[in-house]
Amino acid sequence: MDVETQVGRYVVITPARNEGSEIAQTIQSVLEQTVRPAAWVIVDDGSTDDTGAILDRYAAEIPWIAVVHRKDRGFRHPGGGVVEAVLDGYRALGVTDWEFIVKLDADLVLEPDYFERCLAEFTADAKLGVGGGTVYNLSNGKREIEGNPAFHVRGATKIYRRGCWEALDGLLVAPGWDTLDEVKANMLGWRTRSFSNIPVLQRRATGSNDGAWKDYVKNGRANYISGYHPLFMLLKCVKRLPQKPYVVAAFGLAYGYLYGYWNKIKTVNDPELIRYLRSQQIRRLLFRESIWK
């Protein structure tokens, strides 16, 4: 029995916008995997650099790599734009008999056994619906883990079991999609978690394209759109006050969240999901069992 048979057949979708300086390393690290994907669709999301040309060269040489080129929308569209690109890639998949589908960012570097080890986690837990490695950055040669709750898998590297993917009925085209998918999965009886023992290098820190203030404002707005409970959000901001970047993180989150109220931005159109999320947040605040554990 080969390794693929043991851990499952998987496909990968990668959205890439202006990743000409990073994408070749990501592709090379996937080519070196001990278990390679059955198909990989890389979506050139309107790049204005040489990303598209680099992708076309690889696709011409590797039969299981396909490229989708999207028109340049003229601006970055955090959250929604990424999901739109992923869904375009999903529609372009030529393989239908997959067991796992992966959303993989274009600035990651993986260890050769990354997917083999991640998929082994799914084999060991039949109720694991979403999983992925723990993201870290390098700062002065030192690893810096991007911390997150155990149930949360970073949007940069998400692996979905097919049954869970189909139960989710697609990803939400909105900021906060990469938390709401896991909340919904838990609501539907699946488990989700990051694998603390399986690292993945992200060459650019999350939010580095926008700068710290804009990134925290964006996250606060995403929390509002996702339906976060106001009390949970307040305490989240208070918790951020003594953390770097001091004050900026707390006030950026608060401003982004309140911006949603001031401008009457539409929240996710799923009352049941929002009720579940808020109930879990209240349980967390009361130190009761929740998806935060």
C-alpha positions as CSV (number, residue, x, y, z in Angstrom):
1,M,0.0,0.0,0.0
2,D,1.5,3.4,-1.0
3,V,1.5,6.4,1.2
4,E,-1.2,8.2,-0.8
5,T,-3.6,5.3,-0.2
6,Q,-2.8,5.4,3.5
7,V,-3.4,9.1,4.1
8,G,-5.8,10.0,1.3
9,R,-6.0,11.7,-2.1
10,Y,-5.9,15.5,-2.0
11,V,-6.1,18.5,-4.3
12,V,-4.8,22.0,-3.7
13,I,-6.1,25.5,-4.6
14,T,-3.8,28.5,-4.3
15,P,-4.8,32.1,-4.8
16,A,-1.9,34.3,-5.8
17,R,-1.8,38.0,-6.4
18,N,1.6,39.7,-7.1
19,E,3.6,36.8,-5.6
20,G,6.4,36.8,-8.2
21,S,9.1,36.9,-5.5
22,E,7.6,34.0,-3.4
23,I,5.6,31.6,-5.6
24,A,8.5,29.6,-7.0
25,Q,9.6,28.6,-3.5
26,T,6.1,27.5,-2.6
27,I,5.8,25.5,-5.8
28,Q,9.2,23.8,-5.3
29,S,8.2,22.8,-1.7
30,V,5.0,21.2,-3.0
31,L,6.9,19.4,-5.8
32,E,9.2,17.9,-3.1
33,Q,6.3,16.5,-1.0
34,T,6.5,12.8,-0.1
35,V,2.8,12.7,-1.0
36,R,2.0,15.0,-3.9
37,P,-1.5,16.4,-4.7
38,A,-3.6,14.8,-7.4
39,A,-4.2,18.2,-8.8
40,W,-3.2,21.8,-8.0
41,V,-5.0,24.8,-9.4
42,I,-3.2,28.1,-8.9
43,V,-5.3,31.2,-9.4
44,D,-3.5,34.3,-10.7
45,D,-5.8,36.8,-9.0
46,G,-5.1,39.8,-11.4
47,S,-1.4,40.0,-10.7
48,T,0.5,43.0,-12.2
49,D,3.9,41.5,-11.7
50,D,5.4,38.3,-13.3
51,T,3.3,35.9,-11.2
52,G,1.2,34.8,-14.1
53,A,4.2,34.1,-16.3
54,I,6.0,32.1,-13.6
55,L,2.8,30.0,-13.1
56,D,2.4,29.4,-16.8
57,R,6.0,28.1,-17.0
58,Y,5.4,25.5,-14.3
59,A,2.0,24.5,-15.6
60,A,3.6,23.8,-19.0
61,E,6.0,21.3,-17.3
62,I,3.9,19.8,-14.5
63,P,0.8,18.0,-15.8
64,W,-1.1,18.2,-12.4
65,I,-0.6,21.9,-12.1
66,A,-3.2,24.2,-13.8
67,V,-3.5,28.0,-13.8
68,V,-6.5,30.2,-13.8
69,H,-6.0,33.9,-14.7
70,R,-8.4,36.4,-13.3
71,K,-8.6,40.0,-14.4
72,D,-7.1,42.7,-12.2
73,R,-9.9,44.3,-10.1
74,G,-7.6,47.2,-9.5
75,F,-7.4,46.9,-5.7
76,R,-6.9,44.4,-2.9
77,H,-10.1,42.8,-1.7
78,P,-9.3,41.2,1.7
79,G,-11.4,38.2,2.6
80,G,-13.9,38.2,-0.1
81,G,-11.4,38.5,-3.0
82,V,-9.5,35.5,-1.7
83,V,-12.6,33.3,-1.5
84,E,-13.7,34.4,-4.9
85,A,-10.3,33.2,-6.3
86,V,-10.5,29.9,-4.4
87,L,-14.0,29.3,-5.8
88,D,-12.8,30.0,-9.3
89,G,-10.0,27.5,-8.7
90,Y,-12.5,24.9,-7.3
91,R,-14.6,25.2,-10.5
92,A,-11.5,24.6,-12.6
93,L,-10.5,21.4,-10.8
94,G,-10.2,18.5,-13.2
95,V,-10.1,15.8,-10.5
96,T,-13.3,14.7,-8.8
97,D,-12.3,11.7,-6.7
98,W,-10.5,13.6,-4.0
99,E,-10.8,13.0,-0.2
100,F,-9.3,16.3,1.0
101,I,-9.1,19.8,-0.5
102,V,-6.5,22.3,0.6
103,K,-6.4,26.1,0.5
104,L,-2.7,27.0,0.4
105,D,-1.2,30.5,0.3
106,A,1.4,31.4,-2.3
107,D,4.1,32.5,0.2
108,L,4.5,29.3,2.2
109,V,7.5,26.9,2.5
110,L,6.6,23.4,3.5
111,E,8.7,20.6,4.9
112,P,8.8,17.6,2.5
113,D,6.6,15.5,4.6
114,Y,4.1,18.3,5.5
115,F,1.1,16.9,3.7
116,E,1.9,13.3,4.7
117,R,1.9,14.3,8.4
118,C,-1.1,16.5,8.2
119,L,-3.2,13.9,6.4
120,A,-2.1,11.3,9.0
121,E,-3.9,13.5,11.6
122,F,-7.1,13.2,9.7
123,T,-6.6,9.4,9.4
124,A,-6.3,9.2,13.1
125,D,-9.5,11.2,13.8
126,A,-12.5,10.5,11.6
127,K,-14.4,13.6,13.0
128,L,-11.6,16.0,12.1
129,G,-13.1,18.2,9.4
130,V,-10.6,21.1,9.1
131,G,-6.9,21.0,10.0
132,G,-3.5,22.4,9.0
133,G,-0.1,23.2,10.2
134,T,1.0,25.9,12.7
135,V,2.2,29.0,10.9
136,Y,5.4,30.7,11.9
137,N,7.6,33.5,10.5
138,L,11.3,34.1,10.8
139,S,12.6,37.2,12.5
140,N,16.3,37.6,12.7
141,G,16.7,33.9,12.1
142,K,14.3,33.0,15.0
143,R,10.9,31.3,14.7
144,E,8.0,33.4,15.7
145,I,4.7,31.4,16.0
146,E,1.5,33.2,14.9
147,G,-0.6,32.2,17.9
148,N,-4.3,31.3,17.5
149,P,-6.9,29.3,19.4
150,A,-6.5,25.5,19.1
151,F,-9.7,25.2,17.0
152,H,-8.6,27.8,14.5
153,V,-6.6,26.9,11.4
154,R,-4.9,29.8,9.7
155,G,-6.4,30.7,6.3
156,A,-3.0,30.3,4.8
157,T,-3.1,26.5,5.1
158,K,-6.5,24.9,5.5
159,I,-7.2,21.2,4.8
160,Y,-10.8,20.2,4.5
161,R,-12.1,16.6,4.7
162,R,-14.5,16.2,1.8
163,G,-17.5,15.4,4.0
164,C,-16.9,18.6,6.0
165,W,-16.4,20.7,2.9
166,E,-19.7,19.5,1.4
167,A,-21.5,20.0,4.7
168,L,-20.2,23.6,4.8
169,D,-21.8,24.1,1.3
170,G,-19.0,26.5,0.2
171,L,-17.1,29.3,1.8
172,L,-18.5,32.6,2.8
173,V,-17.4,35.4,0.4
174,A,-16.7,37.8,3.3
175,P,-14.0,38.9,5.7
176,G,-13.8,36.4,8.6
177,W,-14.5,33.5,6.3
178,D,-11.6,31.5,7.7
179,T,-13.0,31.6,11.3
180,L,-16.7,31.1,10.3
181,D,-16.0,28.0,8.3
182,E,-14.5,26.4,11.5
183,V,-17.3,27.6,13.7
184,K,-19.9,26.2,11.3
185,A,-18.0,22.9,11.1
186,N,-18.0,22.6,14.9
187,M,-21.7,23.5,14.9
188,L,-22.3,20.7,12.5
189,G,-20.5,18.2,14.7
190,W,-17.0,18.2,13.2
191,R,-13.7,19.0,14.9
192,T,-11.2,21.6,13.8
193,R,-7.7,22.2,14.9
194,S,-4.2,23.4,14.1
195,F,-1.4,20.8,14.4
196,S,1.1,22.3,16.8
197,N,3.7,19.7,15.9
198,I,3.6,20.4,12.2
199,P,5.2,23.8,11.3
200,V,4.8,25.7,8.1
201,L,6.9,28.8,7.2
202,Q,5.1,31.9,6.0
203,R,7.6,34.2,4.4
204,R,5.6,37.3,5.0
205,A,3.8,37.9,8.4
206,T,0.1,37.9,8.2
207,G,-1.2,41.5,7.5
208,S,2.3,42.8,6.5
209,N,0.9,44.0,3.2
210,D,-1.5,46.4,5.0
211,G,0.6,47.5,8.0
212,A,-0.3,46.9,11.6
213,W,-3.1,49.5,12.0
214,K,-4.9,48.6,8.8
215,D,-4.6,44.9,9.5
216,Y,-6.1,45.2,13.0
217,V,-8.9,47.5,11.7
218,K,-9.6,44.9,9.0
219,N,-9.8,42.1,11.6
220,G,-12.1,44.2,13.8
221,R,-14.4,44.8,10.9
222,A,-14.3,41.0,10.0
223,N,-15.2,40.3,13.7
224,Y,-18.2,42.5,13.3
225,I,-19.3,41.0,10.0
226,S,-18.9,37.5,11.6
227,G,-21.3,38.4,14.4
228,Y,-18.9,38.5,17.4
229,H,-20.7,39.2,20.7
230,P,-20.0,42.8,21.8
231,L,-18.9,41.7,25.3
232,F,-16.5,39.1,23.9
233,M,-15.1,41.8,21.5
234,L,-14.7,44.3,24.4
235,L,-12.6,41.8,26.4
236,K,-10.7,40.8,23.3
237,C,-9.6,44.4,22.9
238,V,-8.7,44.8,26.6
239,K,-6.6,41.7,26.4
240,R,-4.7,43.2,23.4
241,L,-3.8,46.4,25.3
242,P,-0.5,45.1,26.9
243,Q,0.5,43.2,23.8
244,K,2.7,44.3,20.9
245,P,2.0,46.5,19.0
246,Y,0.9,48.3,22.2
247,V,-2.4,50.1,22.0
248,V,-2.4,49.8,18.2
249,A,-3.8,46.3,18.3
250,A,-6.6,47.0,20.8
251,F,-7.7,50.3,19.3
252,G,-7.5,49.0,15.7
253,L,-9.7,46.0,16.5
254,A,-12.2,48.3,18.4
255,Y,-12.3,50.8,15.6
256,G,-12.8,48.2,12.9
257,Y,-15.6,46.6,15.0
258,L,-17.4,49.9,15.7
259,Y,-17.0,50.9,12.1
260,G,-19.3,48.1,11.3
261,Y,-22.0,49.6,13.6
262,W,-21.5,53.1,12.5
263,N,-21.8,52.2,8.8
264,K,-24.5,49.5,9.3
265,I,-22.4,47.0,7.4
266,K,-24.3,43.8,6.7
267,T,-23.3,40.9,9.0
268,V,-23.3,37.2,7.9
269,N,-26.7,36.2,6.8
270,D,-26.9,33.1,9.0
271,P,-28.7,33.7,12.3
272,E,-28.2,30.1,13.5
273,L,-24.4,30.4,13.0
274,I,-24.2,33.7,14.7
275,R,-26.2,32.4,17.7
276,Y,-23.9,29.4,17.9
277,L,-20.8,31.6,17.7
278,R,-22.0,34.0,20.4
279,S,-23.0,31.1,22.7
280,Q,-19.6,29.6,22.4
281,Q,-18.0,33.0,23.1
282,I,-20.1,33.5,26.3
283,R,-19.2,29.9,27.4
284,R,-15.5,30.9,26.9
285,L,-16.0,34.0,29.0
286,L,-17.6,31.9,31.8
287,F,-14.7,29.4,31.6
288,R,-17.0,26.7,30.4
289,E,-16.3,24.1,27.8
290,S,-16.4,25.6,24.3
291,I,-14.7,25.4,20.9
292,W,-11.9,27.4,22.6
293,K,-11.6,24.5,25.1
